[in-house]
Amino acid sequence: MNAIFGFASRALAGFLALAVITWNHAYASEFPLRPVRIVVPSTPGGALDILSRILAQKLPARWGQQLVIDNRAGAGGIIGTEIVAKADPDGYTLLVVALGYAANPFLYDKLPYRTPQDFTAVTIIASAPNVMVVHPAVPAGSVKELIALAKAKPATLVYASSGIGTSGHLAMELFKRMAGVDMVHVPYKGAGASTAAVVAGQVQVLSTALGAAFPHIKSGRLRALAVTGLKRAAAAPEIPTAAESGLPGYKVDGWFAALAPGKTPKRVVDRLHSEIATVLNMPDVSDRITAMGFEVGGMKPQQTTSFIADEIAKWGKVIQEGGIKGE
């Protein structure tokens, strides 16, 4: 009797396991069965918004479902991020984030979610180094000359950013620490405003996305000193790296990632990654992203998880040692 019971138990367990595998496969292949929402925790028109809308132009045709862009700006991205942290972990609500996502846990004493525990990484959509630029009146043609100028005139040079905790702000804070210089920070509301301030000569220095600054570099209204990656940017190979221009070891890459709520099933995350990566590699999509000055992403979920963890550790150290606080 025991033998028969044991056999029946094993048979039932095997059947259930097979049923779960079959259901998982079917669920993943059918997903999505209704519209998907991408929450963009910033205003329309920025890089996060543009990249999300590029995906929204392609994914619905593959899915047969609508993809809705939901801009929820405010509080340094916290408002939109909280929405996704508390959403059902079923893959129907996604979040796009930038470097500020990694910085916020250190900028604010309390967040309404846990980073990264309340999120599941899907992929890196795109990445790009910043470019360090100065107003043409600044007597510096390289990073080395800018460092010398800043050391000769401590706390005199002013740099702009698109906000506290943004990649441009943290890039310049890391620059200050590595170069041993003192510069004054003036945050603006958005990349457009900070770039305009440097073009107008209201402030002298800026670290920003290459795509945002490139038209002004070409027109001569801004002078490019260096890109912040370890290699020259394909979109502007004539601009040296910071290491080549006077600060060895300096590296800052802006990045944009897609996340799902924590505990989203792996089968759904893998499906989302596969579909987004496929879209990113479409020639017209990759050409458009490259023209914006970005490198096309598509990193696998586990790699994305590790990458973001490294970014959290890196920028947490910069923020804590610099005593930086969010507004």
SVG drawing of the C-alpha trace seen along z (x, -y; Angstrom):
<svg xmlns="http://www.w3.org/2000/svg" viewBox="-7 -85 54 87">
<polyline fill="none" stroke="black" stroke-width="0.4" points="0.0,0.0 2.8,-2.4 4.5,-1.6 1.4,-2.3 0.8,-5.5 4.4,-6.6 4.1,-6.0 0.8,-7.9 2.4,-10.8 5.4,-11.0 3.1,-10.8 0.9,-13.6 4.0,-15.7 5.3,-15.1 2.0,-16.0 1.8,-19.2 5.3,-20.2 4.6,-19.7 1.4,-21.6 3.2,-24.6 5.9,-24.6 3.3,-24.4 1.3,-27.2 4.4,-29.4 5.3,-28.9 1.8,-29.7 1.5,-32.7 4.8,-34.1 4.0,-33.5 0.6,-35.2 1.8,-38.2 0.6,-40.9 -3.2,-40.3 -4.1,-43.9 -2.4,-47.4 0.9,-47.9 1.8,-51.2 5.3,-52.7 5.6,-55.2 8.1,-58.0 9.1,-59.8 10.0,-63.0 8.4,-65.6 7.8,-65.0 10.6,-65.8 13.6,-64.5 15.7,-61.5 13.6,-59.1 10.4,-60.3 11.8,-60.1 13.3,-56.6 10.0,-55.4 8.1,-56.7 10.4,-55.1 9.6,-51.7 5.9,-52.7 6.0,-53.1 7.2,-49.5 6.1,-47.2 2.3,-47.5 2.7,-46.0 4.6,-43.0 2.2,-42.6 -1.1,-43.4 -1.7,-45.6 -1.5,-49.3 1.5,-50.7 0.6,-53.8 3.2,-56.4 2.4,-57.9 4.5,-60.9 4.6,-61.3 7.2,-63.9 8.1,-65.4 10.2,-65.0 13.3,-64.0 11.6,-61.1 10.2,-59.7 6.5,-60.2 6.6,-58.1 8.9,-55.5 6.6,-55.0 3.7,-54.3 5.5,-51.4 6.9,-50.1 3.3,-49.6 1.9,-48.3 0.9,-44.7 4.0,-42.6 2.5,-41.3 4.5,-43.1 1.7,-45.5 3.3,-48.5 6.9,-49.3 9.2,-52.1 12.0,-53.8 14.8,-55.3 18.1,-57.1 21.1,-57.5 19.0,-59.5 17.3,-56.2 20.6,-55.0 21.3,-58.3 17.9,-58.9 18.4,-56.5 21.3,-58.6 19.9,-62.0 16.8,-61.5 16.5,-60.3 13.3,-58.4 11.8,-57.0 8.3,-55.5 9.9,-52.4 13.0,-50.3 15.8,-50.5 16.5,-48.1 14.3,-45.5 11.0,-46.8 12.0,-46.6 13.0,-44.0 15.5,-45.0 14.5,-44.3 17.2,-45.9 19.4,-48.9 17.6,-50.8 20.5,-53.0 23.7,-54.6 26.0,-57.4 28.9,-59.3 28.3,-62.9 30.3,-65.7 32.0,-68.4 31.6,-71.8 32.4,-75.4 31.3,-78.7 33.8,-80.0 34.9,-82.8 36.4,-80.3 40.2,-80.2 40.4,-76.4 40.7,-74.2 41.1,-70.9 40.3,-69.2 43.9,-69.7 43.6,-73.5 40.2,-73.6 41.6,-71.9 44.5,-74.4 42.1,-77.3 39.9,-76.0 42.9,-75.5 44.1,-79.1 40.6,-80.5 39.0,-78.3 35.2,-78.5 35.0,-80.9 34.0,-78.8 30.3,-77.9 28.9,-74.7 25.3,-74.1 23.3,-70.9 19.7,-69.8 19.0,-69.2 20.4,-67.8 21.3,-64.1 21.2,-64.1 24.0,-62.5 25.4,-66.0 25.5,-67.0 27.1,-63.8 29.5,-63.8 30.8,-67.2 31.0,-66.2 33.1,-63.2 35.2,-65.5 35.8,-67.9 36.8,-65.1 39.2,-63.4 40.7,-66.7 40.9,-68.3 39.2,-71.5 36.4,-73.6 33.6,-74.8 30.2,-76.2 27.0,-74.3 23.9,-75.9 21.0,-73.4 18.4,-74.2 15.1,-72.6 16.0,-70.4 18.7,-69.9 17.4,-72.6 17.6,-75.3 21.1,-74.3 22.4,-74.2 20.9,-77.6 22.5,-79.1 26.0,-78.0 25.3,-79.2 24.2,-82.6 27.4,-82.8 25.5,-82.9 27.5,-79.9 30.8,-78.6 30.8,-74.7 28.4,-71.9 28.4,-68.1 25.4,-66.9 24.3,-64.4 26.3,-64.6 23.1,-64.8 21.8,-67.8 25.1,-69.8 26.2,-68.7 24.3,-71.3 25.8,-74.1 29.3,-72.6 29.0,-72.5 27.8,-76.1 30.6,-77.3 28.4,-78.5 29.9,-75.8 33.4,-74.4 33.7,-70.7 36.6,-69.6 36.0,-65.9 33.5,-63.0 33.2,-61.3 33.4,-57.7 36.5,-55.5 36.4,-55.6 35.5,-58.3 31.9,-58.6 31.0,-57.3 28.8,-60.3 31.7,-62.7 35.0,-60.9 36.9,-64.2 36.2,-64.9 38.8,-63.3 38.0,-61.4 38.6,-63.0 41.5,-60.6 43.1,-61.8 42.4,-65.4 43.8,-65.5 42.0,-63.3 43.0,-59.6 40.5,-57.1 37.5,-59.5 34.4,-57.7 30.7,-58.6 28.1,-57.0 24.6,-58.2 22.1,-55.3 18.4,-54.6 16.9,-51.4 13.5,-49.6 12.3,-48.1 9.3,-46.2 7.8,-45.9 9.6,-43.6 8.6,-40.0 7.5,-40.2 7.7,-36.6 10.9,-35.7 9.0,-34.4 7.4,-37.8 10.7,-39.7 12.4,-37.5 9.6,-38.1 9.8,-41.9 13.6,-41.8 13.3,-39.8 10.8,-42.1 12.5,-45.3 15.9,-44.1 14.4,-43.0 13.0,-46.5 16.2,-48.2 18.1,-46.2 15.7,-47.2 17.8,-49.3 15.5,-52.4 15.4,-52.3 19.1,-51.8 19.9,-54.5 17.6,-56.9 19.1,-56.2 22.6,-56.5 21.8,-59.8 20.8,-61.0 24.3,-60.3 23.5,-57.1 24.7,-53.5 21.9,-51.0 21.2,-48.8 19.6,-45.4 21.5,-44.1 20.0,-40.9 18.1,-41.2 20.7,-39.7 23.5,-41.8 21.3,-44.9 20.7,-44.0 24.5,-43.8 25.2,-47.0 22.6,-49.0 23.9,-47.6 27.4,-48.9 26.0,-52.3 24.2,-52.5 27.4,-51.7 29.5,-54.1 27.2,-57.2 26.2,-56.4 29.8,-56.9 30.1,-60.2 26.9,-61.5 27.7,-60.5 31.3,-61.7 30.2,-65.0 27.4,-65.6 24.9,-66.1 21.2,-66.2 18.1,-66.3 15.9,-69.3"/>
</svg>
